[in-house]
Amino acid sequence: MTSGTATRRLAERQQGLAEIQQTQAGAARRRQRLSWAAWGAAALIIGIIVAIALITSQPTTSSDVRVAPDFTLPASDGSSVSLADFRGEPVVLYFNEGAGCDSCLLQMAEIEKDPAFAEAGITVLPIVMNTADQINAHRERLGVQAPFLLDDGTVSAAYDTLGKGMHEGLPGHGFVLIDAEGNQLWHGNYPSMWLAPADLLKEVTARL
């Protein structure tokens, strides 16, 4: 083999190697661009999900005044409670998901610990769509003293609380203020499943 032929073949091999390396580099750049695009799309989707979560977790309130729908409900301690029993004093109805929602019961437990409600003469009545056995098991486990009123959905619907949380057929996490004359003064829904008792008391007393 002449030196010229050897030189030519070496040049051809080097050119072929360069072409292979160029092809591989191009493929690597394409993979990197695709990876960046995938990460960008994922970041966009996550951003949208976070934005939706923030929007849907925002509380909604209404100060429309109306005569509060009357009701009589059985309670988880075996008694019976009527809204009319509280005429002459303000009442806060606390509609919640009940059994299976620990934050709902812990909300009531924290309200019970705040003496400011009793000092202000305000009664908070928790209302759930559970049986007594269902809710009592969770009350005992989480140390909630107050009996819960047991609704079949009629009262929750009358106060427009159904589907305001995670479940279409259940109440969300809402409070309704009824004054001493039986008028509904305020209604607040809290999809975050929590309202600090002090903030609840502030909302209520500001409207009485």
N, C-alpha and C positions, 0 to 999 in steps of 0.2 A: 504494500500500500504506500503510495507516494505521500510525501508530507503535505502536498496540496489537498489530496483527498481526505487525509486524516483531519486536516484543519477545517475542511468544509463540513465533515460529519460532526466534528466537535461544535462547530457553530450552529449546525442544525439542531443538535441535542440541546444546546444552551437556549436556542430560540424556542424549542418545544417546551423546555422546562419553564421558560419565562411565560409562555402562553398559559401553561397549566397553573402557574402561580398567579397570573393575572385573573384567570377564570375563578380560582379559589378565592382570591381577594374580593372579586365582584360578588361571589355568592355569599361571602361573609358579610359584606356591606348590606346586601339585600336582607340577610337574616337579621342583621342589627336593626335595619329600618323597620322590618316587620315586628321585631321585638319592641322597639320604641312605640310603634303604632298600637301594638297590643296593650302595652303599659298605659299609653295615653287613653285608649278606649276604656280600660279598666278604671283608671283614675276618674274619667268623666262619669262612668256609671256609678262609682262610689260617691262622687260628688252629688250626683242627682239623687241617689238614695238618701244621703245625709240631709240634703236640702228638703226632701219630702218628709223625712222623719222630723226635722225641726219644725216644718210648717204644721204637720198634723199633730205634733205634741203641744202646740200652742193652746193655751186655755181660751175658751169662748165664754162670754158672759152676756147676760141680757138684764136690763132693768125695767122691762115692760111690766106694768102693774095689772093684775087681774085678781078676781076672787079665786082663791086656792081651791082646787077640787077636793071635796071632803072624802074621807075614807075611814074604814074600820078594818084593821088587819090583825090576824093572830100574831103573837110574838113567840120567840124561841123559848121563852120560859113558861109557856102555857097560858099566859094571860091574853087579853085582847086590848088593843089600843086604837082609839079614834082620834082623828085630828081635832075634833070638837072638844076633846078632853083638855086641850091646851089653850082654849080661847081665853084671852086675857093676858097671855104672855107670848113672847116671840118663840118661834120654833124653827130649827134648821133641819130639813130633811136631807139625809145623806144617802143617796142612791149609789150602789156599788155592785161589783161583780160577785162579791161574797166568797163562798167556799172555793178554794183553789187560787184565790188572789190574796196572798199574804200581805201585800202592801195595802190592800183595802182594809183589812182588819187592823193592821198596825196603825193606819190612819186614825181609826176609832180609838185605839188604845192610847195614842198620844193626845187626842182630844180630851179623853177622860182624865189624863194626868194634869191638864191645865185648869186650875181653879178659877180662872178668869171667866169661863163660860157660866159657871154657877153664880159667881159674883155679879155677873151682868143679867142674871135671870133668864139665860138662854138654854133651852133644851135641844140636844142634837139627837135625832131619831134615825138610826141606820136602817135602811130598807134593802132587802135582797130578794132574789128569786130562787130561794133554796128551801129545803125542808128543815125542820128544827134539828134533826139529827145531823144533817150535813153541816150546818153553820155552827152548831154547838161544839162539834168536835174541833173545829178550828178556833173558836172562841176560847175554849179551855187550853188548847195548845199554846196560843199566843197571849193569854192573859187578858182578854177583853171582858170587862164586867157587864156592860150594857146588853140587854137582850136585843135581838135584831127582829124587825118586823118582817113577816114572810108574805111576799107578794106573788100573785100568780101572773103578773105582768100587766094587770089592769091599771094599777096605780102608777107604775113606771111609765106606761103609755100615756096616761092622763097628764103626766108632768113632762112628757116629751123627753124621756131620758134613754129610751131604747136605742141601741146601735150607736151610741156616742163614744164607745170605747173600742175594744178589740173584737167584740162579738156582736153580731147583728141583732140577735134576739135578747140581749141582756142590757141592763143599764151599764153606763161607763163608770165614771168617777165624778159624780156631780152633786152639787149642793143647791138647795132651794130655801130661800128665806121667806118665812111667813110671819107677818106681824100679829100683834095681839088681837086685831080685828078680823083676822082670817084672810088677809090679802097677801098674795104673792108679790114680793117686792124685788126679788133678785134671783137669778139662776146662773150658776157657773159650772162649766164642764172642764175637767182637768185630765186630758189624755195622758199626761205624764204620771198619773196615778198617785199624785201627792200634792197636798197643799198644807203648808206649815200651819198648825193650829192658830198661832198668833196672827198669821195673814188672814185666815178664815174669819177670826174674830174681828179683825180690822174691817174686812169687807162688810160684815154683818152690821156692826155697830155704826158704821158710817151711813147706813140706810135706815136706821131706826129713829 
